[in-house]
Amino acid sequence: MAQYPSWRLRAAHLVLLALLAACAPAAPAARPTGSSAPPAAASAPTAAPAATQFSPALQAIVDGARQEGQLTLIWGEGTMGGTEGARRIAEGLNRTYGLNLNVQFTPGPSMANMMTKLTEETQAGRRASTDVMVGYGVHMAALVQAQGLLPVDWQSWAVNIRNPELIAANGAAVTFQTSYSGITYNTQRLTGDNVPRSMQDLLKPQYKGRLASTPYGATFDYLATDEVWGEQRTDDYLRRLSDQLAGLIRCNETERIASGEFDALALDCSQSNALEAKAKGMPVDIVIPSDAVFLIPLYMAVPKTAAHPNAAKLWIDYALSREVQDLLAETDAADSHLVEGSKTAKQLEQLRAQGVRFTVADIDFVLRQDEGEYNRRRAKVQQILLKQ
């Protein structure tokens, strides 16, 4: 047998090793630092931007959220798409920031009840029930006055909160949806001239025993301010309206209008529930009463004693992304008119072209009122509706 020189044997050995290495399976992808997520499949697309794409300020919040590992959320099923909306937003949030947060959403009580609960938790120094509070100006103003919200310098890091008009109360709250109040009605029970066009219309004998309102007096507290109707006119009106009512329901119980249990709800918290039901083919629509025209921003905020504040901040910033705004327009029929590409902004343009002039009932509107006087009038509104 021929003898090969030693250098040829060494060369053949190196070639064989190279071929074996080329045929071997690739090593699994490394897990992100601090993440419990399983390694991504070799063919899977990148799940999130590289950390180097985040600013140092944003990266610090992402790292803080990763350490927290969880997010606890409570609000009504009629807000942000309810359970399904929370699931979809949570998936997008984790994907965007390369996280694996355990997002736990629980359908909860009304915004007014959550406001009271968070105020009590703040005063007692207890951990907040929810990491994100959702509410209108009246709820957020009360929490601001109770020092129950965490001020945030959003524009130093938040990639989606660039418009300063989105930020309220020195960073304590961010608006993410724009609502306008109205009368939600059953389009089979009320047609043509029978559709109420004003608050005064609701006092007509034909509506007696066919209407609903809310136990918390949605929007009537705004009417009772001196900037709008004032206390006396509002009280007189509510006493007459209460005699017309067949019951009190929450704003998200639109199916009770669609079923014909009530002909109309006045006033509804926003257009969202009615337009969403209408899009699903239910016999429901909403009309803006000519004598009570309000533009009402909906806000999110981080409670001062939130257990997972970094994750909460990321949730709020992500909610202002075009992706989530489109989701809200789909599930809630309302996004923020202050975000580029807004569908609600187009609706408002059409309404203004028809001569509608809105009173903006935002946090500043509530904070302009005397706190004690405002709360007294608000409680009185509810007492009249509840006939207490």
N, C-alpha and C positions, 0 to 999 in steps of 0.2 A: 504494500500500500504506500502511495506517495506520501511524503512528509511535507506538510505545509509550514512555511516559516511562521514563527510565533506572532509576528505583527499582523499576518493575515487572519490568524485565529482571533486575535483581539478585535480586529475590525469587524469580522463576522458576528462576534458576540455583541458588539455595540449596535450593529444594524438590527439584530434580533430583539434587543431590548427596546429600541425605538419603535419597532413594529408592534410589540406587545403593548407599549404605553399608548400608542395611537388607537388600538382596538379596545382599550379598557373603558368601562362606563365612567361618565363624568362624576365628580364628587358632588354631594348635595349642596345646595346653596346655603350659605350661612344665615342664621337668624339675625334679625336686627337686634342690636344691643338692648337688653331690657325687655324684649318682646317674648311672649309665650306662644306666638303664632308658629305653626309648623313650617318647615322649609318649603319654599315655592317650587313647583315643578319646573324642570329645565325649560319646557316650552311655554310656560306661563308668561304673560307680559308683566312688566314691572308694575307692582301694585301701587306705588306712591313715588312722588318726586324724591330725589336724593336729598339727604339732610342739608347738603351744602347749598341747595337752592333756597333754603329758608334764611331769612335775616336772623342775626343773632338773637334779637328780641323775640321773634316768633319761635325760633328753635328752643329757647328757654321754656316757653309755654308748652310746646309739644313735648319736651322732655318731662316737664312737670305733670302733664296729663298722662304720659306713659307710666310714670311712677304711681299715679293715683289709680289707674287701671279700670276705673268705673265711672258711670254717670247715672244719676238717679233723677228721673223726670216725672212730674205730675202736672197734668192739666186735663181739660175736658176733651172728650172724643170729637167735639166739633172744631177743635183747634189744631192747626198744622197737620191735618190729615189723620188725626187720631193715632191709633195703634199702628196701622199700616204706614202712615206718613213717618212716624218716629222710626220705624224699622228701616225704611228706605234712606232716611237722612243719616241714621247711624251707620249704615253700610258705606255711604258716600264719605262720611266724616273719617272713618277708619281707613278707607282707601286713599283719601287725599293726603292724610298726614302720616300714613304708614303705621297706624296704631292698631291695637286689638282691644279697644275699650269694651267692657261689658255694659251696654246701655240698657237700663231697666226703666221702661215706661209703664206708668200705672194711670189709667183714666181716673180723674179725681173730681173734687167738688168744684163749685163755681169759683171764679176769680176773686169775688168778694170774700168768700170763705177762706181761700188760700191766703189772701192779703192779711186777714185777721190772724190766721194760724202763724204765718211768718213773723208778724209783728210780735206775737206772744213768744215765739221761739227766740227772737232777737233780744227781747227784754229779759228773758230768763237765761240767756247765754247758751241755749241748747242748739244742737246741730239742726240745720234747716231740713225740712221734710223733702224739699226738692232742690236740686242744684241750679235750676233755671226757673225763675218766676216769669209767667206770662200774664200780662194784664194791660188794661187801658190806662189812660192818664190818671183817672181817679184812684186806681189801685196803686200805681207807681208813685204818685204824689204822696199818698199816705205812708208808703214805705220809706220814701225819701225823708219825710218829716220825722219818722220813727228811727231814722238812721239804720235802716234794715237792709240797705243795698250797698254793694261793694263798688266804689268808683273805679273806673278802668280808663287808662290812657290808650284808647282803642287805636288812634291814628299813629301810634308809635310802632305798631306791629301788625295790626289786622289788615289783611290784604283786600278784603271785600268791603270794609267800612271806610271808604275814602271820602265820601260826601259828608261834610260836617253836619248837614241837616238831619242825618240819621241819628245823631247822638243827642241825648237830652240829659238834663239834670247833672251837668258837669261830669258826664261819663258814667252815671249810675244806671242808665237805661239806653237801649238802642231800639228804634222802631224797625220792624221787619214786614209789616203789612199795613195797608191803608183801608180803612172801613168807612162806609157812610151808612148812617142809620136810616131806617125806613119802616114801612108797613108791609109785612109779609102776608100774602093773602092766597086763598084757594081760587084758582082761575076757573073752576067749574061752578063754584058757588057764587062768585062775584064776577060779573062781566059788564062791559060797557059802562054806562053811567053809574052802575052800582059799585064800581071800584072806588074806594075812598081816596081822595086826592089831597086831603088836608087833615090836620088833627081835629078841626071843627067838624068835618064830615063824620067822624067816628061817633059823635054825640047824637046823630040822627036816630029816630025811633027804630028804623029798619034794622039797625045793628044790635039792638038790645038782646042780651043773652047769647050772642054769637061771636063775641070777641075774647081774646086772651091778652094778658100783659105778663110782665115778669115780676117775681116776688122782690127782686132787688131794684126795681124801677129803672131799668136801663135807659139812659139818656135823659130821663126826666130831671135828674139832679143838675144836668147842664141847663135845662130850660129854667130851672128855679133860680139861677144866678141873676144878678142885676144886669149883667151884660146881655141877657136874652129876654125871657119873659118876666123874671122876677118871682118872688115867693108867692105873693097873693094871687096873681093870675094863674100860676102853676097849681097851687092848692085848690083853687076854685074849679079848675079844669079837671084835676084828678078825682075830686069828689063826684063830679058828674060822670066821668069815665068809669069809675069803679062800679057805678050802678049799671053800666052797660056790659060788664065783664061776666063771662061764664066760668072763668078759671085763671089761674096763674101758672105759667110754665117757664122753663129755661129757654134761652135763645136757641140752643141746639136741638130742641125737640120739634123740628120742622115737620116731621112725619105726622104730627098731630094736626097740623094745618092741612097737609096733603090728604089725610084720611077723611077730612070733613068734620072732625070733632069740634074744631073752631073754624070760623070763616076767615079770621085774620088775627095777626099778632102785632100789637103796637105798644111800645116800639121794639123792633128787633135790634139786636146789638150791632149787626152789620149786614151787608148784602151777601156775605159768603154762603150761609146756610141755604138761603132761598135760591141763589143762582146755581149752587151745586145740585140742589134737588131738581131744579128746572132742567139742568143738563142731563139728568138721569131719567127724564121723561115724566116726572111727577107734576101734578097740576098745581104748581106753585110759582109765584112771581113776587116781586117787590116793587113798591112805588115810594118815591121820596115825597113826604108831605111838604107842601109848599110853605107851611108856617113853622117847620122844625127841620132845618137843613144843616146837618153836622158832618164834618169830615173828622174821623176819629182814628188816629194812629193806634196800632197795637204794638206793644213793646215786649222785649225780653230783658231780663236783668239777672245778675248773679247775687243771690242773697249773701249778706255779710257773713253768715255762719255756714255757708255751703261746705259740704264735705269734700267736694271735688271741683274747686274753683277754676283750675286750669282747663280741665275738660269742658267745663261750662263755657268758658270764654271762647274756646275753639268752636263749640256748638253754635254760639251766637254769631261769630264771624262767618262760619260756613253757611248759616241760614241766609246771609246776604249775598251768597254767590248766585250767579245766573242759574246754575243747575237747580238749586233749592227753590229759588224764586219761581222757576218754571213749574216745579213740583207743586208749590203752593197755589199757583194759578190753576193747576189741574185739579187738585184735591179740595181746595178751599175757595176757588173762584176769586181769589184776591192775592195780589202781591203788593210790594211797596212801590208807590208812584215815584219814589225818589231814586230808584235803581234803574239804570239804563236798560231799555228794552221792556219796560213794565207794560203789562196789559191793562192794569188798573189806571195807569196814566192816560191811556187812550179813552177809557170810559169817562174819566173826569173831564177831559177835553170836550167830549161830546155833550156832557151835561152842562158845562159852562157855556158852550155855544148856544144851548137852549135857554140861557139866562139864569141857570142855577148859581146861587152865590152861597158858599159854605161858610159856616162858623167853624173854625178849627178848634176842636176840643182836645187839646194835647196836654201834656204834663204842665207846661207853662200856664195854660188856661186855668187849670185847677189851682196851681200854686199862687196865681194872682188873687185868688179868693181868700178871705179871712178863714183860716183853718177851722176854728170853732163854729163859726157861722155856717160855713159850707157843710160841715158834718151834721149840724143840727137840721139844716134844710133837707139834706139827703136822707137822714133818718125819718124825717116827717113824710117825705115822699113815700118811703116804704111802708110806713104805718098807715097811710091813707089807702094804699093799694091792698094791704093786708087787712084793712078795716079793723085796726086795733085801737 
